[in-house]
């Protein structure tokens, strides 16, 4: 199943790129419904780095959902599986395309039922110095997939609200 977002954010692309690589912003757009706590010895990095990052996930910071590996990579536009090209999208956006991907997986709890997780975030220029932000989640959880889709769809709408709300304050 897929969940897609396409937003124009009221901030420069460099600021949006920094923000989507920030664990702090990740937490801000996920709260209060979902909270993530780093299980790494040194906690979260200032910005996501390539590789695996272990987190504990809870609903509202109270109900344990499970542990998850956030598998960060930064593929180049046009790499197989990114679904991106370094060109204009639907007449909006141009110039540099930057991609962050989470190819992680759940380790236990409810998250353990997810058998495929591909979360791709793409930042590029939009008119007026703003940012075209595209977000695609592809996930599978066997027979649970159709039951989980409405939850992820709703959560992605919450993320979109948070991104739009925070973007005007992002600066490079």
N, C-alpha and C positions, 0 to 999 in steps of 0.2 A: 504494500500500500504506500501511497505517496501523500505528503502534505507539502504544499507549495506556498511561498509568500513572494510577493514582488512589491517593494515599497520604494518611494522616493523619500529619503531622509534629509532633513533640513540641517545639513552639516557638510563640510568638505570631505571628499573621499579619503584623504589621508587620516582625518580624525575618525571616520567610521571604521577604517581598516584597523587603526589602533584599538578602538573600542571592542570590535568583535574578537580581538585576540586577548582581551582582558578578562581574567577570571572574575574580577570584581563586577564588570558589566554583565557577564554571564549570570552571576548570582542575582543581580538587581532585576534583570528581565525575567527571571524564573520565580522570584519571590512574589507573593507569600505562599503560593500554592505548592511549590517544590523548592526544597532547600538542598544544597549540595555542600558537603564538608570534605575537604581534602584529607586523604589518608596517607599522603606522602610525608616523609620525615620532616621536611622543611616547609610543609604547607604548599599553597599555590605559588607558582612563579608569578612575577610581575606581569608577564605576558606569556600566553601559551607557547610552548616550545614543541618542536616535533617529537613524537614519541607517545608513550602511554602514561596517563595520569589517573591514578586510582581515587575514586570518590565514593562517599556514602550518601545515598539519596533518601530523603524523607519527605512525606507529605506534610506541608505546613511546619516542618521542623519538629514534628511530633511522632508521626506514624512511619516506622521504617518501611521503605520500599525495596531496598537492596543496595548492593555495591555495584559499581559500574566502572569500566575502563573507558576513559575518554582518549581515543586514539587519534592524536592530532597529526595532520600532514598539511603541506602547502603545495598542492600540485600546480603545475603550470597550465594556463588556458590551453585547451585542445588536447590535454592528456586524456587517454582513454578513460571513460567512466566519469569525467568531470561534468559532462553535459554543457560545457562552455566553449565559446570561441572568442578570440580577441577582436570582436566586431560589435556593431551596434545591435541592440536587442529591441525589437518592436519599435524602432525609431527613437528610442530613448537610451541614452548612455553611449559612451564611446571611450576611446583612449585606453588607458591601462585597466586591465582586469586582474583582480587579486582574489585568490581562492583559499579558503580554509576548509578543511574537511575533518570530520570526526568519524572514523571508521571503527569505533570502539565496540564494546559489547557489555551486556549485563553479566554479573558474576553470580549473583544469588538473589533470593527473594523473588518478587514479581518480575524484576528485570531479567531474571534468568530465563524466562520464556521467550525472550526476543532472540531470534536466530539470525537476523540480518539487521544491521544498523548502518546507514550511510547518510550522514548529515553534512550537507555542503552549503557553505555561505560564500556568496560572491559579491564583491564591491567593485563598482566602476563609476565613472563620471556621469552626472546628469546635468541638464541645463541649469544655469544660474549658480554654478559652484556647489550644487547639491550632490547627493549620492544616490545612485541606483543600487539598491540592496536586494539580492535574490537569495532565498533560503529554500532548500529542498531537503526533505526528510524522506528516505525510503526505508521502510522497515517491514519485517516479517516476524510473525509469532505463531506460525501454524494456525490451528483452528481459532486461536485467540485474536488473530489479526483484525477481523471485522469488529470485534468488541473493543479493541484498543484504539482503533482509528478515530472514533469521535473524541476520545480523551486527548490524543495527540493533536488532533485538529484544534480543539479548544485551547490547549496549552500553547500551540503555535500562534493563535490569534492573540493570546495574552502577551506572548513575546513581542509580536508586532506592535501592540499598544505600548509596551515598555520601550521598545526601540524608538518609536516615534516621539514618545514623551521625553526621553533622555537626549536624543540626538542634537537638539539645539544647543545644549551645553557642552558638547564635545568639541575640543580644540586640539590641535596638534601640539 
